[in-house]
C-alpha cells in the first residue's frame, strides 16, 4: 500500500512541477492537490471499469448476448 501512495505523490510532484516552480512557497500544496486528483481519477477508473469494458465491447461489436 505504501508504494501506491509513494507513486501517486511522485506523480503529483511531476505534474505540479510542470505548472509551478519547485522552489515556490505553495509547491507542496499544489503537489498534494495534484496527487489527490490523480488518486480520484484512479478510484473512478477502478469503480467504472466493468461499465467501460461493456461499453467498449458494444461499440466494437464483440458483446455477445447471454
C-alpha positions as CSV (number, residue, x, y, z in Angstrom):
1,X,0.0,0.0,0.0
2,X,2.9,2.3,0.8
3,X,4.3,2.1,-2.7
4,X,1.0,3.1,-4.2
5,X,0.9,6.2,-2.1
6,X,4.5,7.0,-2.9
7,X,3.9,6.5,-6.7
8,X,0.9,8.9,-6.5
9,X,2.9,11.5,-4.6
10,X,5.7,11.3,-7.1
11,X,3.3,11.6,-10.0
12,X,1.7,14.6,-8.3
13,X,5.1,16.1,-7.8
14,X,5.9,15.7,-11.5
15,X,2.5,17.2,-12.6
16,X,2.9,20.1,-10.2
17,X,6.4,20.7,-11.5
18,X,5.0,21.4,-14.9
19,X,3.0,24.3,-13.6
20,X,4.8,25.7,-10.6
21,X,8.5,26.3,-9.8
22,X,9.8,23.7,-7.3
23,X,11.1,26.4,-5.0
24,X,7.8,28.2,-4.9
25,X,6.2,28.5,-1.4
26,X,3.0,26.8,-2.5
27,X,4.6,23.9,-4.4
28,X,3.9,21.3,-1.7
29,X,0.2,22.2,-1.6
30,X,-0.2,22.1,-5.4
31,X,1.7,18.8,-5.5
32,X,-0.6,17.3,-2.9
33,X,-3.7,18.6,-4.8
34,X,-2.3,17.0,-8.0
35,X,-1.7,13.7,-6.2
36,X,-5.3,13.8,-4.7
37,X,-6.7,14.5,-8.2
38,X,-4.7,11.5,-9.6
39,X,-6.0,9.3,-6.7
40,X,-9.6,10.3,-7.5
41,X,-9.1,9.5,-11.2
42,X,-7.6,6.1,-10.2
43,X,-10.6,5.3,-8.0
44,X,-13.1,6.4,-10.6
45,X,-11.3,4.2,-13.2
46,X,-11.4,1.2,-10.9
47,X,-15.1,1.8,-10.0
48,X,-16.3,2.2,-13.5
49,X,-14.0,-0.3,-15.2
50,X,-16.7,-3.0,-15.8
51,X,-19.1,-0.4,-17.3
52,X,-16.4,1.0,-19.5
53,X,-15.4,-2.5,-20.7
54,X,-19.0,-3.3,-21.5
55,X,-19.5,0.0,-23.4
56,X,-16.3,-0.6,-25.5
57,X,-17.4,-4.1,-26.3
58,X,-20.8,-2.8,-27.5
59,X,-19.1,-0.1,-29.6
60,X,-16.8,-2.5,-31.4
61,X,-19.5,-5.2,-31.7
62,X,-18.0,-8.1,-29.7
63,X,-20.6,-8.1,-27.0
64,X,-22.4,-11.3,-27.3
65,X,-25.9,-11.7,-25.8
66,X,-26.0,-14.1,-22.8
